[in-house]
Amino acid sequence: MQNPGFKQLLYFKNFNYLWASQLFSQLTINLVNFSLLTHIYGTTKSSVAVSLLWLSYSLPAFLFGPFTGSLVDRFSRKRIMMIANILQAVTVASYLLPGNKIFFLYSLAFLYSAFDQLYIPAQQATVPEVVPKNFLTLANGVFLITQQTSFLIGFGLGSLLLSLMGRSLTIIFSSGFLLLAAFFAFRLPHEPRPQASRVSKSFDDFLSDVGEGYKFLKNHPGIKFPVFLLIFLQTFITVIAIIFASFTGDSLGIGLYRAGVILVIPGALGALVTTFSLPRTLRTIRKKLVIENGLLTAGFSLIALTCSAFLPVIPKIIFSMISAVGLGVSFASALIPANTLLQEQTPEDFRGRVYGVLAFLMTIFTSIPLILISSLADLVGSQIILAAMGLVLLGGYLLIRYQGDRMLIGKSDIL
């Protein structure tokens, strides 16, 4: 069996097309998010207002997520990704319209995310089709790192382009990136799907597919475990993103632009190193143990980051960078094995439905915490919130360490 190395992964041209499509898609959303985040927080000075932006992105998953998975399993994933990217390009170009009030920005964010509910499940469900099974861990890691690196590059480009070129040209560049994402999706081979001819489907048929997705999750313990973990981690990552501007400005005394260099780059590097070391690690160590260590490191790193606010300027920066590396390492260590396990244990014809249901559950379980935590952050400060989150992560470590095998109901051998 071929050793899963990064150079060998690049030999799969269809993986490269899918990767490029994801890169430009993720780059665009983070570039635009930087502009929106700075505008909204700069105008309102409120974490709640920022959380409403994220809720605008999350709400379509609640409304459409259960049905998009069914569409992904019934139609060409290649065409779904192409159409979604083109419609997103039009949505981003709409930022050029006059009257960009805050609530107008929320509505465009909602529309962009609605199309993402088609793109993301199609892209995730396509990964196992473009690489062999023994490359899945590395491929998932590359997609995770691309997501994190796109956050860094998107925020950096957002700052640079807005400063040098202004808002209008920045929007045009962003829309162009999405057209490139559609082009690379177009280069993927057309996959014949047995259900593709069933175009005329009733609402009851779609509900039946959704029910099958939930039933599959319910009856497969090996699927419930990674789904629970992915929801748990996504909640924490989203909350950190929401209070990022508040924490870096109020607690660390670092401007949002410089925070990208001090925190985001070290975090991305930590995740990068972890990603490319994980395939070899997972050959000899259980996924469950890797996930446990990831949660343990994440908890301590988040607590250490909050403590760095009490240090003088230079030690504060150094300690913050080290903590960011720890967060990058830890989240990669937990997310990659969980996502790989989910894909390995899900039949090909169910992957779109499973990811659609996953997005739906993520929305349900993150929406209320987002509002509550952002409100608390405005009241008690983001520093206290992050410290409490670190303690919860440590609690998650203890839960999985001592109850993880029981959660799998006797199927712990797959971890």
Secondary structure, DSSP 8 states (H G I E B T S, - for coil): -----HHHHTT-HHHHHHHHHHHHHHHHHHHHHHHHHHHHHHHH--HHHHHHHHHHHHHHHHHHHHHHHHHHHHS-HHHHHHHHHHHHHHHHHGGGSS---HHHHHHHHHHHHHHHHHHHHHHHHHHHHHS-GGGHHHHHHHHHHHHHHHHHHHHHHHHHHHHHTHHHHHHHHHHHHHHHHHHHHHTS-----TTTT-----HHHHHHHHHHHHHHHHH-HHHHHHHHHHHHHHHHHHHHHHTHHHIIIIIS---HHHHIIIIIHHHHHHHHHHHHHHHHHHHHS-HHHHHHHHHHHHHHHHHHHHHGGGS-HHHHHHHHHHHHHHHHHHHHHHHHHHHHHHHHTS-GGGHHHHHHHHHHHHHHHHHHHHHHHHHHHHHH-HHHHHHHHHHHHHHHHHHHHHHHHHHTTT-GGG-
